[in-house]
Amino acid sequence: MTNTVKYILILLFIIYTSIITNAFSQETWTSTSTNNAPTPRDRHASVWTGTSLIVWGGAQSSGLSTNTGGVYNYSTDTWTPTSTTGAPTSRLAHIGVWTGNKLAIWGGNFQGNYLSTGGLYDPSTDSWAAVNTANSPAGGNYSTAIWTGSKMIVWGGYNGTYLNTGGQFDPASNTWTQTSTTNAPTGRQYHTAVWTGSKMIVWGGYNIINYYNTGSIYDPATNTWTTMSTVNAPTGRIWHTAIWTGSKMIVWGGYANSVYNNTGGIYDPATDTWTTMSAFNAPPGRDWHTAVWTGSKMIVWGGYNGVLYYNTGCIYDPVSDTWTNMTISNAPDARYHHLSVWTGSRMISWGGSTASTYFNTGGIYYNTAVTGITNVTGQIPEKFSLSQNYPNPFNPYTIIRFGIPYWEGYSKEGLGFVTMKIYDNRGREVQTLINQYLTPGTYQITFDASTYSTGVYYYKIQTTAFSETKRMLLIK
């Protein structure tokens, strides 16, 4: 059998299973509890820890900022307030990242004062530690921050001056290293930044004269900047969103020169090229919306267009360059200045405001079409199972099916936490396919090994009551 025939058969199998499982697809919004939730606010920081949402700081309806927050446990739909003992001073328009065990906060604004302070919050002990300010970057509004796996990189913003400076913060040693300004982008705020796994990409923004469609790539290992191409790049803008797909950056929406954009672009750093996104069936142009990456698709929700506040959104598939509308049934109230996180299976959106209302409400969006995991029978199995992947050997796609019965230790809505990870033949973890709560059922997920080399791989499913590993073979 030729490779071409193999590819056709695999693709036909995937299309067939997609059609069959469509009947079991779900799309729902569920409200988050307001019991013990943080006070209504916008321009706060939000991070996903792997099991919980942490919200901190922001502006309240009084016009004053706050140094309060809360930890939202999705599995129990409950909030726990964060301690204010030792917390950073009240602020808005600050930045926050999850370090793997702590929330790192930096910068922002308090009643017109630009802050160059921060804190580290440990949810396991509900305690704060101060971030060292020695050699730290200048504080300001609307800087960006990314987490590299070992350091937080802060860049840009505004403090009376449009900044093109930044710093690398190491929480293990509580120390800062300044980022180079050689070949760095022009100083700006309202830009975006994404982490590629080895480099930070900064793009867009504003400096009172220009709406930028320029950007640069920062390599923390060498402390150097490389300018990005602007050929076919989206028009300059602010208040847009940017996400990283695993190989490319997608930029969408935003505002410039009285125009609310519903356009965007896909940037490939490997080739330094831009591809224009389709605007057919895209959401109406907006700014201050949110975007998350599900692992296969981008979800855009909320925002503002100068007249309307939105509680609508769309799902973008970069493979087919198509948009699909999201349901608004039970969706949160229309808003902007909110924040959204992706849990691995769901999008949680919380907070935000309109001209007349600040929110401490939110919603949990679930759609089987975007998780990459589908319930294939609608039936609940009697015991755990992990099937051999099909096809096997494979190139580059294969389907893994597994069964989840009822078992002790369930939480909200009968959900149980399931992980599935891929390992190479040396036992090194190379990808997490599943890391989420699932209801009982028979599921399947497609593993895309396009970026992996020929060889033996292992996939392992793990719950509190079951664990199994199987071998598979990728041949290219």
VEXFIDO-396335 format. One record per residue (C-alpha): residue number from 0; chain; x, y, z. Coordinates in steps of 0.2 Angstrom, whole numbers, plus 5000, padded with zeros to 4 digits. Example, Ala and Ser with C-alpha at 12.3 -4.5 7.8 and 13.67 -1.06 7.14 Angstrom:
BEGIN
<atom 0,"A",<5062,4978,5039>>
<atom 1,"A",<5068,4995,5036>>
END
This chain:
BEGIN
<atom 0,"A",<5000,5000,5000>>
<atom 1,"A",<5007,5017,4995>>
<atom 2,"A",<5009,5031,5007>>
<atom 3,"A",<4996,5041,4998>>
<atom 4,"A",<4983,5028,5000>>
<atom 5,"A",<4988,5026,5018>>
<atom 6,"A",<4985,5045,5021>>
<atom 7,"A",<4968,5044,5012>>
<atom 8,"A",<4962,5030,5022>>
<atom 9,"A",<4967,5038,5038>>
<atom 10,"A",<4959,5055,5034>>
<atom 11,"A",<4943,5046,5028>>
<atom 12,"A",<4943,5036,5045>>
<atom 13,"A",<4945,5053,5055>>
<atom 14,"A",<4931,5061,5044>>
<atom 15,"A",<4920,5046,5047>>
<atom 16,"A",<4922,5046,5066>>
<atom 17,"A",<4919,5065,5066>>
<atom 18,"A",<4903,5063,5058>>
<atom 19,"A",<4897,5048,5069>>
<atom 20,"A",<4902,5057,5085>>
<atom 21,"A",<4894,5074,5080>>
<atom 22,"A",<4878,5067,5087>>
<atom 23,"A",<4885,5067,5104>>
<atom 24,"A",<4893,5084,5104>>
<atom 25,"A",<4888,5096,5117>>
<atom 26,"A",<4890,5115,5118>>
<atom 27,"A",<4885,5123,5135>>
<atom 28,"A",<4888,5138,5146>>
<atom 29,"A",<4887,5136,5165>>
<atom 30,"A",<4887,5151,5177>>
<atom 31,"A",<4901,5152,5190>>
<atom 32,"A",<4895,5154,5208>>
<atom 33,"A",<4895,5171,5216>>
<atom 34,"A",<4896,5165,5234>>
<atom 35,"A",<4912,5171,5242>>
<atom 36,"A",<4917,5177,5224>>
<atom 37,"A",<4929,5192,5223>>
<atom 38,"A",<4920,5209,5222>>
<atom 39,"A",<4915,5215,5205>>
<atom 40,"A",<4930,5222,5195>>
<atom 41,"A",<4939,5224,5178>>
<atom 42,"A",<4957,5225,5173>>
<atom 43,"A",<4962,5212,5185>>
<atom 44,"A",<4974,5197,5183>>
<atom 45,"A",<4969,5179,5181>>
<atom 46,"A",<4978,5163,5179>>
<atom 47,"A",<4974,5144,5178>>
<atom 48,"A",<4984,5133,5190>>
<atom 49,"A",<4979,5117,5182>>
<atom 50,"A",<4965,5114,5195>>
<atom 51,"A",<4959,5132,5200>>
<atom 52,"A",<4957,5149,5193>>
<atom 53,"A",<4965,5163,5203>>
<atom 54,"A",<4959,5181,5201>>
<atom 55,"A",<4968,5196,5209>>
<atom 56,"A",<4968,5215,5209>>
<atom 57,"A",<4959,5226,5197>>
<atom 58,"A",<4947,5241,5197>>
<atom 59,"A",<4931,5241,5206>>
<atom 60,"A",<4915,5251,5203>>
<atom 61,"A",<4920,5264,5215>>
<atom 62,"A",<4934,5268,5204>>
<atom 63,"A",<4947,5262,5216>>
<atom 64,"A",<4958,5247,5213>>
<atom 65,"A",<4960,5233,5225>>
<atom 66,"A",<4972,5220,5232>>
<atom 67,"A",<4960,5207,5235>>
<atom 68,"A",<4956,5191,5225>>
<atom 69,"A",<4950,5174,5225>>
<atom 70,"A",<4953,5156,5221>>
<atom 71,"A",<4939,5147,5211>>
<atom 72,"A",<4939,5128,5212>>
<atom 73,"A",<4930,5123,5196>>
<atom 74,"A",<4927,5105,5202>>
<atom 75,"A",<4917,5111,5217>>
<atom 76,"A",<4911,5128,5210>>
<atom 77,"A",<4917,5137,5226>>
<atom 78,"A",<4927,5152,5229>>
<atom 79,"A",<4940,5155,5243>>
<atom 80,"A",<4947,5173,5246>>
<atom 81,"A",<4965,5176,5244>>
<atom 82,"A",<4974,5183,5260>>
<atom 83,"A",<4978,5202,5260>>
<atom 84,"A",<4992,5199,5273>>
<atom 85,"A",<5008,5204,5264>>
<atom 86,"A",<4999,5206,5247>>
<atom 87,"A",<5005,5219,5235>>
<atom 88,"A",<4997,5236,5236>>
<atom 89,"A",<4981,5239,5227>>
<atom 90,"A",<4982,5241,5208>>
<atom 91,"A",<4974,5239,5191>>
<atom 92,"A",<4981,5235,5173>>
<atom 93,"A",<4995,5224,5181>>
<atom 94,"A",<5001,5208,5174>>
<atom 95,"A",<5001,5190,5182>>
<atom 96,"A",<5008,5173,5177>>
<atom 97,"A",<5007,5156,5184>>
<atom 98,"A",<5024,5149,5188>>
<atom 99,"A",<5019,5131,5191>>
<atom 100,"A",<5016,5133,5210>>
<atom 101,"A",<5013,5152,5213>>
<atom 102,"A",<5005,5167,5205>>
<atom 103,"A",<5017,5181,5201>>
<atom 104,"A",<5011,5199,5200>>
<atom 105,"A",<5020,5214,5194>>
<atom 106,"A",<5017,5232,5189>>
<atom 107,"A",<5001,5241,5186>>
<atom 108,"A",<4994,5257,5192>>
<atom 109,"A",<4987,5264,5209>>
<atom 110,"A",<4978,5281,5208>>
<atom 111,"A",<4989,5287,5195>>
<atom 112,"A",<5005,5280,5202>>
<atom 113,"A",<5015,5268,5191>>
<atom 114,"A",<5021,5253,5201>>
<atom 115,"A",<5037,5244,5200>>
<atom 116,"A",<5033,5231,5214>>
<atom 117,"A",<5025,5214,5214>>
<atom 118,"A",<5021,5198,5224>>
<atom 119,"A",<5021,5179,5224>>
<atom 120,"A",<5005,5171,5230>>
<atom 121,"A",<5006,5153,5235>>
<atom 122,"A",<4988,5146,5235>>
<atom 123,"A",<4993,5130,5245>>
<atom 124,"A",<4997,5141,5260>>
<atom 125,"A",<4987,5156,5256>>
<atom 126,"A",<5002,5167,5258>>
<atom 127,"A",<5012,5181,5249>>
<atom 128,"A",<5030,5185,5247>>
<atom 129,"A",<5037,5201,5240>>
<atom 130,"A",<5045,5201,5223>>
<atom 131,"A",<5063,5209,5224>>
<atom 132,"A",<5064,5226,5215>>
<atom 133,"A",<5083,5226,5213>>
<atom 134,"A",<5087,5228,5195>>
<atom 135,"A",<5069,5226,5191>>
<atom 136,"A",<5061,5235,5175>>
<atom 137,"A",<5052,5251,5176>>
<atom 138,"A",<5034,5249,5182>>
<atom 139,"A",<5019,5254,5171>>
<atom 140,"A",<5002,5251,5164>>
<atom 141,"A",<4998,5237,5152>>
<atom 142,"A",<5015,5228,5151>>
<atom 143,"A",<5015,5211,5145>>
<atom 144,"A",<5022,5195,5154>>
<atom 145,"A",<5025,5177,5149>>
<atom 146,"A",<5031,5162,5158>>
<atom 147,"A",<5046,5152,5151>>
<atom 148,"A",<5045,5137,5162>>
<atom 149,"A",<5058,5145,5174>>
<atom 150,"A",<5056,5164,5172>>
<atom 151,"A",<5043,5178,5170>>
<atom 152,"A",<5048,5190,5156>>
<atom 153,"A",<5040,5207,5158>>
<atom 154,"A",<5041,5220,5143>>
<atom 155,"A",<5035,5236,5138>>
<atom 156,"A",<5020,5247,5145>>
<atom 157,"A",<5018,5265,5149>>
<atom 158,"A",<5023,5275,5165>>
<atom 159,"A",<5023,5293,5157>>
<atom 160,"A",<5035,5286,5144>>
<atom 161,"A",<5032,5272,5132>>
<atom 162,"A",<5043,5258,5137>>
<atom 163,"A",<5054,5247,5127>>
<atom 164,"A",<5063,5239,5142>>
<atom 165,"A",<5059,5224,5152>>
<atom 166,"A",<5066,5211,5163>>
<atom 167,"A",<5068,5192,5167>>
<atom 168,"A",<5062,5187,5184>>
<atom 169,"A",<5068,5171,5192>>
<atom 170,"A",<5056,5167,5207>>
<atom 171,"A",<5068,5153,5213>>
<atom 172,"A",<5081,5166,5217>>
<atom 173,"A",<5070,5181,5217>>
<atom 174,"A",<5081,5191,5205>>
<atom 175,"A",<5079,5201,5190>>
<atom 176,"A",<5090,5202,5174>>
<atom 177,"A",<5086,5216,5162>>
<atom 178,"A",<5081,5213,5144>>
<atom 179,"A",<5092,5221,5130>>
<atom 180,"A",<5086,5236,5121>>
<atom 181,"A",<5097,5233,5106>>
<atom 182,"A",<5085,5229,5091>>
<atom 183,"A",<5070,5229,5103>>
<atom 184,"A",<5053,5235,5097>>
<atom 185,"A",<5049,5254,5099>>
<atom 186,"A",<5042,5258,5116>>
<atom 187,"A",<5023,5254,5117>>
<atom 188,"A",<5008,5249,5127>>
<atom 189,"A",<4993,5238,5123>>
<atom 190,"A",<5003,5226,5113>>
<atom 191,"A",<5003,5207,5115>>
<atom 192,"A",<5016,5194,5119>>
<atom 193,"A",<5016,5175,5117>>
<atom 194,"A",<5029,5162,5122>>
<atom 195,"A",<5034,5149,5109>>
<atom 196,"A",<5043,5137,5120>>
<atom 197,"A",<5060,5145,5117>>
<atom 198,"A",<5056,5163,5113>>
<atom 199,"A",<5044,5178,5116>>
<atom 200,"A",<5035,5186,5102>>
<atom 201,"A",<5030,5204,5105>>
<atom 202,"A",<5018,5212,5092>>
<atom 203,"A",<5006,5227,5089>>
<atom 204,"A",<5003,5241,5102>>
<atom 205,"A",<5003,5260,5102>>
<atom 206,"A",<5014,5275,5107>>
<atom 207,"A",<5002,5290,5105>>
<atom 208,"A",<5008,5293,5087>>
<atom 209,"A",<5008,5276,5079>>
<atom 210,"A",<4997,5260,5080>>
<atom 211,"A",<5010,5247,5077>>
<atom 212,"A",<5009,5232,5065>>
<atom 213,"A",<5028,5228,5070>>
<atom 214,"A",<5035,5216,5082>>
<atom 215,"A",<5051,5207,5087>>
<atom 216,"A",<5056,5190,5094>>
<atom 217,"A",<5066,5190,5110>>
<atom 218,"A",<5077,5175,5114>>
<atom 219,"A",<5080,5175,5133>>
<atom 220,"A",<5095,5163,5131>>
<atom 221,"A",<5105,5175,5122>>
<atom 222,"A",<5096,5191,5127>>
<atom 223,"A",<5094,5196,5109>>
<atom 224,"A",<5080,5203,5098>>
<atom 225,"A",<5075,5199,5080>>
<atom 226,"A",<5064,5210,5070>>
<atom 227,"A",<5048,5202,5062>>
<atom 228,"A",<5043,5204,5044>>
<atom 229,"A",<5028,5215,5041>>
<atom 230,"A",<5024,5208,5024>>
<atom 231,"A",<5006,5203,5024>>
<atom 232,"A",<5005,5207,5043>>
<atom 233,"A",<4988,5213,5050>>
<atom 234,"A",<4986,5232,5051>>
<atom 235,"A",<4992,5241,5066>>
<atom 236,"A",<4981,5240,5082>>
<atom 237,"A",<4979,5239,5100>>
<atom 238,"A",<4968,5230,5112>>
<atom 239,"A",<4969,5214,5101>>
<atom 240,"A",<4972,5197,5107>>
<atom 241,"A",<4986,5184,5102>>
<atom 242,"A",<4988,5166,5106>>
<atom 243,"A",<5001,5153,5102>>
<atom 244,"A",<4995,5137,5094>>
<atom 245,"A",<5011,5127,5097>>
<atom 246,"A",<5019,5132,5080>>
<atom 247,"A",<5011,5149,5075>>
<atom 248,"A",<5005,5165,5083>>
<atom 249,"A",<4987,5170,5079>>
<atom 250,"A",<4982,5189,5081>>
<atom 251,"A",<4964,5195,5080>>
<atom 252,"A",<4953,5210,5083>>
<atom 253,"A",<4957,5226,5091>>
<atom 254,"A",<4956,5244,5087>>
<atom 255,"A",<4965,5258,5077>>
<atom 256,"A",<4960,5275,5070>>
<atom 257,"A",<4941,5273,5074>>
<atom 258,"A",<4940,5255,5067>>
<atom 259,"A",<4936,5240,5077>>
<atom 260,"A",<4944,5226,5067>>
<atom 261,"A",<4937,5209,5064>>
<atom 262,"A",<4953,5204,5054>>
<atom 263,"A",<4969,5195,5059>>
<atom 264,"A",<4984,5186,5054>>
<atom 265,"A",<4994,5170,5057>>
<atom 266,"A",<5013,5172,5060>>
<atom 267,"A",<5025,5158,5057>>
<atom 268,"A",<5041,5161,5066>>
<atom 269,"A",<5050,5147,5058>>
<atom 270,"A",<5048,5156,5041>>
<atom 271,"A",<5045,5174,5047>>
<atom 272,"A",<5029,5175,5037>>
<atom 273,"A",<5011,5181,5039>>
<atom 274,"A",<4995,5173,5032>>
<atom 275,"A",<4979,5183,5032>>
<atom 276,"A",<4964,5175,5041>>
<atom 277,"A",<4947,5174,5033>>
<atom 278,"A",<4935,5186,5039>>
<atom 279,"A",<4920,5176,5033>>
<atom 280,"A",<4908,5173,5047>>
<atom 281,"A",<4921,5180,5059>>
<atom 282,"A",<4914,5190,5074>>
<atom 283,"A",<4910,5208,5072>>
<atom 284,"A",<4925,5219,5075>>
<atom 285,"A",<4929,5222,5094>>
<atom 286,"A",<4942,5226,5106>>
<atom 287,"A",<4946,5221,5125>>
<atom 288,"A",<4939,5204,5121>>
<atom 289,"A",<4948,5188,5126>>
<atom 290,"A",<4955,5173,5116>>
<atom 291,"A",<4961,5156,5122>>
<atom 292,"A",<4969,5141,5113>>
<atom 293,"A",<4960,5124,5115>>
<atom 294,"A",<4974,5114,5108>>
<atom 295,"A",<4966,5114,5091>>
<atom 296,"A",<4955,5130,5089>>
<atom 297,"A",<4955,5148,5095>>
<atom 298,"A",<4939,5154,5105>>
<atom 299,"A",<4936,5173,5105>>
<atom 300,"A",<4923,5180,5117>>
<atom 301,"A",<4916,5196,5123>>
<atom 302,"A",<4922,5213,5120>>
<atom 303,"A",<4917,5231,5114>>
<atom 304,"A",<4915,5240,5097>>
<atom 305,"A",<4912,5258,5103>>
<atom 306,"A",<4893,5255,5104>>
<atom 307,"A",<4890,5238,5109>>
<atom 308,"A",<4896,5226,5123>>
<atom 309,"A",<4896,5208,5117>>
<atom 310,"A",<4892,5192,5125>>
<atom 311,"A",<4895,5183,5108>>
<atom 312,"A",<4910,5174,5102>>
<atom 313,"A",<4916,5163,5088>>
<atom 314,"A",<4928,5148,5086>>
<atom 315,"A",<4942,5149,5074>>
<atom 316,"A",<4950,5133,5066>>
<atom 317,"A",<4967,5138,5058>>
<atom 318,"A",<4968,5122,5048>>
<atom 319,"A",<4952,5125,5038>>
<atom 320,"A",<4953,5145,5040>>
<atom 321,"A",<4935,5145,5046>>
<atom 322,"A",<4924,5153,5060>>
<atom 323,"A",<4910,5145,5069>>
<atom 324,"A",<4897,5155,5080>>
<atom 325,"A",<4896,5150,5098>>
<atom 326,"A",<4880,5148,5107>>
<atom 327,"A",<4874,5163,5118>>
<atom 328,"A",<4861,5152,5128>>
<atom 329,"A",<4866,5155,5146>>
<atom 330,"A",<4881,5165,5142>>
<atom 331,"A",<4887,5178,5154>>
<atom 332,"A",<4881,5196,5152>>
<atom 333,"A",<4890,5206,5139>>
<atom 334,"A",<4906,5214,5144>>
<atom 335,"A",<4924,5219,5141>>
<atom 336,"A",<4940,5221,5152>>
<atom 337,"A",<4936,5203,5158>>
<atom 338,"A",<4948,5189,5157>>
<atom 339,"A",<4947,5171,5151>>
<atom 340,"A",<4957,5155,5154>>
<atom 341,"A",<4958,5138,5146>>
<atom 342,"A",<4957,5123,5158>>
<atom 343,"A",<4961,5109,5146>>
<atom 344,"A",<4943,5106,5143>>
<atom 345,"A",<4933,5122,5146>>
<atom 346,"A",<4935,5141,5145>>
<atom 347,"A",<4931,5150,5161>>
<atom 348,"A",<4928,5169,5158>>
<atom 349,"A",<4926,5180,5173>>
<atom 350,"A",<4924,5198,5179>>
<atom 351,"A",<4924,5213,5167>>
<atom 352,"A",<4913,5228,5165>>
<atom 353,"A",<4902,5239,5154>>
<atom 354,"A",<4899,5258,5156>>
<atom 355,"A",<4887,5255,5170>>
<atom 356,"A",<4891,5239,5178>>
<atom 357,"A",<4906,5229,5185>>
<atom 358,"A",<4904,5210,5186>>
<atom 359,"A",<4909,5197,5199>>
<atom 360,"A",<4900,5184,5188>>
<atom 361,"A",<4907,5173,5175>>
<atom 362,"A",<4904,5157,5164>>
<atom 363,"A",<4911,5141,5160>>
<atom 364,"A",<4910,5136,5141>>
<atom 365,"A",<4911,5118,5136>>
<atom 366,"A",<4911,5112,5118>>
<atom 367,"A",<4916,5094,5113>>
<atom 368,"A",<4920,5101,5096>>
<atom 369,"A",<4935,5111,5102>>
<atom 370,"A",<4942,5100,5116>>
<atom 371,"A",<4948,5086,5103>>
<atom 372,"A",<4940,5073,5114>>
<atom 373,"A",<4923,5066,5109>>
<atom 374,"A",<4911,5055,5117>>
<atom 375,"A",<4909,5041,5104>>
<atom 376,"A",<4894,5031,5110>>
<atom 377,"A",<4884,5040,5123>>
<atom 378,"A",<4885,5025,5134>>
<atom 379,"A",<4893,5023,5151>>
<atom 380,"A",<4905,5008,5152>>
<atom 381,"A",<4905,4996,5167>>
<atom 382,"A",<4924,4997,5169>>
<atom 383,"A",<4940,5007,5164>>
<atom 384,"A",<4948,5003,5147>>
<atom 385,"A",<4962,5009,5136>>
<atom 386,"A",<4961,5003,5118>>
<atom 387,"A",<4976,5000,5106>>
<atom 388,"A",<4978,5015,5095>>
<atom 389,"A",<4971,5014,5077>>
<atom 390,"A",<4979,5014,5065>>
<atom 391,"A",<4996,5007,5072>>
<atom 392,"A",<5009,5009,5065>>
<atom 393,"A",<5003,5027,5060>>
<atom 394,"A",<5008,5042,5051>>
<atom 395,"A",<5005,5056,5057>>
<atom 396,"A",<4988,5053,5065>>
<atom 397,"A",<4981,5040,5076>>
<atom 398,"A",<4965,5038,5086>>
<atom 399,"A",<4965,5032,5105>>
<atom 400,"A",<4949,5026,5113>>
<atom 401,"A",<4946,5024,5131>>
<atom 402,"A",<4932,5021,5143>>
<atom 403,"A",<4928,5030,5160>>
<atom 404,"A",<4915,5022,5171>>
<atom 405,"A",<4908,5029,5187>>
<atom 406,"A",<4921,5028,5202>>
<atom 407,"A",<4923,5035,5219>>
<atom 408,"A",<4930,5052,5221>>
<atom 409,"A",<4919,5061,5209>>
<atom 410,"A",<4916,5080,5211>>
<atom 411,"A",<4905,5093,5203>>
<atom 412,"A",<4892,5086,5191>>
<atom 413,"A",<4899,5068,5192>>
<atom 414,"A",<4916,5073,5185>>
<atom 415,"A",<4932,5064,5187>>
<atom 416,"A",<4950,5070,5184>>
<atom 417,"A",<4959,5061,5169>>
<atom 418,"A",<4976,5063,5162>>
<atom 419,"A",<4983,5055,5146>>
<atom 420,"A",<5001,5058,5142>>
<atom 421,"A",<5013,5053,5127>>
<atom 422,"A",<5031,5047,5131>>
<atom 423,"A",<5045,5044,5119>>
<atom 424,"A",<5055,5027,5120>>
<atom 425,"A",<5067,5035,5133>>
<atom 426,"A",<5052,5038,5145>>
<atom 427,"A",<5052,5057,5142>>
<atom 428,"A",<5035,5066,5142>>
<atom 429,"A",<5033,5074,5125>>
<atom 430,"A",<5014,5079,5125>>
<atom 431,"A",<4999,5080,5137>>
<atom 432,"A",<4984,5075,5127>>
<atom 433,"A",<4971,5075,5142>>
<atom 434,"A",<4972,5085,5158>>
<atom 435,"A",<4954,5088,5163>>
<atom 436,"A",<4938,5083,5172>>
<atom 437,"A",<4927,5071,5162>>
<atom 438,"A",<4910,5063,5165>>
<atom 439,"A",<4908,5044,5163>>
<atom 440,"A",<4908,5038,5145>>
<atom 441,"A",<4917,5031,5130>>
<atom 442,"A",<4929,5043,5122>>
<atom 443,"A",<4942,5045,5108>>
<atom 444,"A",<4955,5058,5105>>
<atom 445,"A",<4966,5060,5089>>
<atom 446,"A",<4985,5061,5092>>
<atom 447,"A",<4994,5072,5079>>
<atom 448,"A",<5012,5067,5078>>
<atom 449,"A",<5016,5078,5063>>
<atom 450,"A",<5031,5086,5073>>
<atom 451,"A",<5038,5070,5080>>
<atom 452,"A",<5051,5058,5072>>
<atom 453,"A",<5049,5040,5068>>
<atom 454,"A",<5050,5029,5083>>
<atom 455,"A",<5041,5020,5097>>
<atom 456,"A",<5030,5030,5108>>
<atom 457,"A",<5019,5026,5123>>
<atom 458,"A",<5002,5033,5129>>
<atom 459,"A",<4997,5032,5147>>
<atom 460,"A",<4980,5036,5155>>
<atom 461,"A",<4979,5040,5173>>
<atom 462,"A",<4965,5043,5186>>
<atom 463,"A",<4964,5041,5205>>
<atom 464,"A",<4958,5023,5202>>
<atom 465,"A",<4966,5017,5186>>
<atom 466,"A",<4982,5018,5176>>
<atom 467,"A",<4987,5009,5160>>
<atom 468,"A",<5000,5012,5147>>
<atom 469,"A",<5001,5006,5129>>
<atom 470,"A",<5014,5006,5115>>
<atom 471,"A",<5012,5013,5097>>
<atom 472,"A",<5024,5015,5082>>
<atom 473,"A",<5026,5031,5071>>
<atom 474,"A",<5033,5027,5054>>
<atom 475,"A",<5037,5042,5042>>
END
